[in-house]
Amino acid sequence: MLYRNGEGVVDILPINYSADAGDTVTFDADKIMEETMLAGKRLLAQNGIHHVDMVAACSIWSHSLVLLDKDKRPVSRLSTWADTAASATTDKYRKDSDLFASLYRRTGCPIHTTYTFWKYMHEKETGNAARVSYIASMPEYLYLKLTGEFAVSRSTASAGGFLNLHTLEWDEEALRLAGIDEGMLPTLVGSEYTSPLSEGAASMLGIKEGTPVLITGADGCMNQVAVGGFGDNIMSISVGTSAAIRISTEKPVLADSPSTWCYVGVEDMWIAGCATAGAGNTVDWMGKKILGAHGGLSLKQLDQGAVKSLKKGDAPIFLPFLAGERCPGWDDTKSAMMFDIKINHDSYDLYYSTLEGVLFNLKQCYEITLPIVGQAPKLISISGGIEQSPFWLQMAASIFELPVYADRLSHASLLGTAYMALKAAGEIATVKEIKPQLKRSWLPDGSSREFFARRFDKYLKYYHQYSI
């Protein structure tokens, strides 16, 4: 994204990573860096830009692991949040309820394969960490390659499982459990920290060496910045490959049991929320692999058919755990299930059930989060692939019983990163002054309230039966 103060977003260049880079589950960290830098160079070139005042980066993979040697070069592939290979290790440690609760209270992160900490624990226990001198997630590696400095913001670090949520330093108990010292981890800095662009990175981007580079932010936190969530009582929901809900708080807030998460935000704020493993990936699986979209029915046709399925009102109930469960149960071994399938059900009913199941999982998370933050949000700002489906957005408004707003900005996290760059450069006083871009809205349909309530009760019944 190219952003100019006073003008806003100048241009965006979205490019998918190549098959050589990886497959969502694991990636070649250096290949990701190469392709990212080339995308940046192309964006600047197509706009005739040879000078920028600041480079600001964010990463979707704050939940990831890449192991580095003594020269800070990768000795492993990048394991993303979608890699559940560590499930055998996390399952073993989750059986220790005291440890589970203690780590959650200190770090805000439950025991789960999502987190950098548990990915490392698995590598260590399976004998794959012998040559490791440093532990990183992709944001730290990105900043290392841009600047030569091994550093991480406390906000990003809090989504890895090593940071103490209360002291804002590396957690001593976590370090002891992992058998490492803090020298293996990046230097902790604030969210407005900058360091000069290295000669090599400057050459790849085609801009001046020494240009300030803002410390890499995590995409969820940057999304919350973009929607104005640190200045007002706004809940943000991202529905991409996976999904997450976030509400800003003025202090760390945790559930009685490890079901939600809590991370460090910006400007002395925190973010409480939940994340689910099944969202756009689940809808894509149902649409393409099961129902043959693009080989028969299009996703648009399936969306239109789902409207008819809603009117019929008897679609199956779907638990969307194709990629395991994150919140609220944190069971990475869980599988998806569909209930109440009847002979009269068709492709549209199955597709509708998938859309509804993703939202019901998020609603389940929301109802756990709401009591610990103390008040309901006044609206939802929603982004991601869900914006391509007005029907799905209307369902979200009715299921959450809140107004839903979308601004059609596909890369809200990058916009939040640009706002943080303005703050770091002294161009704005605080990100709390940022207002949401409320361009399109969907209001709850009161006539469907009882219908969705009954179906949500069914969803919870099957969820709890299946979880025993």
Buried (B, 14 or more C-beta within 10 A) or exposed (E): BBBBEEEEBEEBEEEEBEEEBBEEBBBBBBBBBBBBBEBBBEBBEEEEBEEBEBBBBBBBBBBBBBBBEEEBEBBBBBBBBBBBBBBBBBBEBBEEEEBBBBBBEBBBBBBBBBBBBBBBBBBBBEEBBEEBBBBBBBBBBBBBBBBBBBBBBBBBBBBBBBBBBEEBEBBEEBBEBBEBEBEBBBEBBEBBBBBBBBEEBBEBBBBEEEBBBBBBBBBBBBBBBBBBBBBBEBBBBBBBBBBBBBBBBEEBBBBEEBBBBBBBBBBEBBBBBBBBBBBBBBBBBBBEEEBEBEEEBEBEBBBEBBEEBBEEEEBBBBBBBBBBBBBBBBBBEBEBBBBEBEEEBBBBBBBBBBBBBBBBBBBBBBEBBBEBBEEEBEBBBBBBBBBBBBBBBBBBBBBBBBBBBBBEBBBBBBBBBBBBBBBBBEEBEEBBEBEBBBEBEBEBBEEBEEEBEEBBEBBBEBBEEBEE
